[in-house]
């Protein structure tokens, strides 16, 4: 014989609602929420930094290719400054370094012309054009050979990036300097 409907309901309700457990889920949620939010902000931060790094690498390659086809340093600076305003390449948080390297005869590679713009203090991996020396020794990137009489055009771009969350830091730093370098 089956029980009446009214006799089954209270027992089923008791099985679903356990007294004293309503606050436990709120506490668990409060403990897990900062961790989950931190993961989301960290993933967004990493994605943004990777996007900017790829952008800088792409910009440096395109600029070096344009320079190797005969563009002036001025036109290249202008193109890079206007390419991506979020990177602030020629402002206080960026730096653009353009370098022309030539190997004269059988001697070593020398810097013929070099210009830099932007307020970020970075030096060139190709070397620096020394004051009162029209030709300074240059460093040719690994794996590249420069035949006598040929020119190499180097472009380096740097951008200082602040983290999304001001209180978070990567490696103890409040900002990171990203860079791209290319030579043609």
C-alpha angles and dihedrals in degrees: 000000000000126000121247117263093250092059094055099048101068093051092050091049091051091052092055100041114052113193116242097017100094094089095047094072091050091053092047091050091049090052095047099041097076091049093050092045090049090053092050093048090046092052091048090048093049092047091051093049092048091049091051092046092052090047092053092048091049093047093050092050093048092047093049090050091050092048092050089056093058107272117149123248089245093054091047092050090050093049093048093047091053097040098083120003093190091066094055092210099173096033132083093287097047144056135198120193121187119190135183114202124187134180109220113204114316093325129105125291115272135194109247099176134005133172133174134193133186136060100259110106105233129140127218123262087213092062132258132279101241121224115262090012114100091195123037129181113270134208112228112210117256114275095021123111122199114204117214113280094016126118130224121203117209128192125187124182126185132184129184111223126199120212119255093238109050094210095051120081136187114228092347092300126118092211140021129216112222122193146182129200132188138167132196 
